[in-house]
Structure formats: structure tokens, C-alpha cells
Amino acid sequence: MNTQETNMMQCPPFVLPDLEPVASDSGFTKEELEGDMDGLRLNFQRVKIPSGGQVQFELPGDDPDNPDYAKFLDGVIVYSHNSNAYWPDGDDYDDNTPPACQSTDGKLGYGTPGGICADCPMNRFGSDRKGTGKGKACKNMRVLYLLRSGDYMPIKLSLSPTSIKPYTDFVNAAFISRRRGVCGSVVRIGLKKKNNGKDDYSVATFQRLYDFTGEELSRARAYANNFRQQIELILSQRTGDIEAEAGSGVEMERPAKVMPNNAGHFEVGTINGDAEDLPL
């Protein structure tokens, strides 16, 4: 028995959402749910890589004072993108203080200093204010949208800079090398504690549990494609909001360069605390 067969036997069947007009087992239609949400905001649940070397995730629930905790997050990564944010006083204020400059695609920043991220001195190693000479003043992140079994919407997991390389290595080995899309498999995200010689910190770990096949694969791809269309629209609109909040466009404090082609790919950073909008 191979690893895939073993993991499929050990894991309960993955329940993919139904994209038909009936949006829940209760029989309520998409139109009825849209009516309930009229004038309100539908939010992603946000999960972060914990600090201090903790090895379990904190999951928001109905009661914010009593969150749930999980050692692993199992699901399907239906979308991911880069995100940059810069706080002049460091990244300790990312929860409550809006960044001075932020990029929705990791390429173009709005605010101060603003401009081309690849050309920004705050996005270079050695620019951090902690005196290590190794880190960046600008916080580079990777945002994953993870759909868990039985859910209709994914949760939003923001990878810290130290977790981006493990994720990149995982995608290359588990998917790119097999010419397979990331949304075609169930993955497990965990945590491990590491130490930089001074402090403990947490790093995300990744494991491919098993691949979807047949009808399940078709449904997973259909959901991911539909979600991509919606999130790209949201991120496009969010980019406009950030530009407007930054003032009269991008503050080009550095020589301008030719903008890279986004090829229709938009990305979003930390903007409104713990929530991002998603239309039904």
C-alpha cells in the first residue's frame, strides 16, 4: 500500500462544497443568503503563524474570547499570493496600526515610500531596524486560502517571511515537479519550533496527504477557478482603495522602472485587521 492509499484510509472523506444554487444542506439558496448579507460584509477567518515557537494554530470562532486550537490544518489550497507591508517602527504593530506602505501584489507599493517593490531600499536584506543586518524592513508575506472539509469558504493563512521558503520548496517538490495544480490535492499544514540563537519562533510545515481524482478533482478545480475569479475582483478593488488612501497615487521617491506584467494576477496584504471581503 502506497502513502496516498494509507493517507486516504486514515483521513475521513473530504467534503467539497456544492457550487449549485443551493448553498447549504439546509436548502437555502444563494439569493436568500445574499439577502441576509445585504449591507453587511462577509469575512474570511484569519489564521496567523503563532509567535514564540508555539506549535498549534489559534482558530477564531463564534466567541472571540474562547478561540479553538489545532495542531494541524488540513484542506485544499485554492489560491495564494504575495503581500508586502512596511511599518517604520517595525512589524510589531501589524495588528493595530495600518502600514505606512503596502503592496497588494508584492510588486508595487502604495504609501510611503511607495513605488516599485524590487527597487525599494526597505525591501532589501539588511534594512531591518532590529540591527541584525539580515532581515528586511518591509515584511514579505505569502497569503494562502485554505478550504477545509465541509466548509463553503476558505480560511486565510498569512505565512510569515520564515515560512515562505518551506512553502516554496513544498510546492516545487509536491506539485510543480509533477506538473499538477496545488488545488488538486489535500494538504496538511503544521508548525515546528525553531531558534535563531536568541528567540524561539514558529515555522509552517507542509505535507501532501493525497491527490483528488475523477469527479472530486473536477469539483476541486471548479471551486478553485470560481474562487480565483472572485478574489481577483476583490483584490483589484482593494488595490484601488489602497491607492486612494495613500493620496494622489504612488509616491515615487525612487527612479521609476518599467512595471512588470501582472498577467491578471492580483494580490492583497493586511488591510482591515482580521477580515477581507468576499462576495457570495
Secondary structure, DSSP 8 states (H G I E B T S, - for coil): --HHHHHHHHS--------SSB-STT--BHHHHHHHTTTS--B--EEE--BTT--SEEE--SSTTS-EEES-EEEEEEEEEEEEEE-TT-GGGTTTS--SEEESSSSEEEESS-EEGGG-GGGSTT--TTS-SSS-SEEEEEEEEEE-TT-SS-EEEEE-HHHHHHHHHHHHHHTGGGT--GGGEEEEEEEEEEE-SS-EEEEEEEEEEEE--HHHHHHHHHHHHHHHHHHHHHHHHHHHHHHHHTSSS----S--------TT-----S-STT--B---
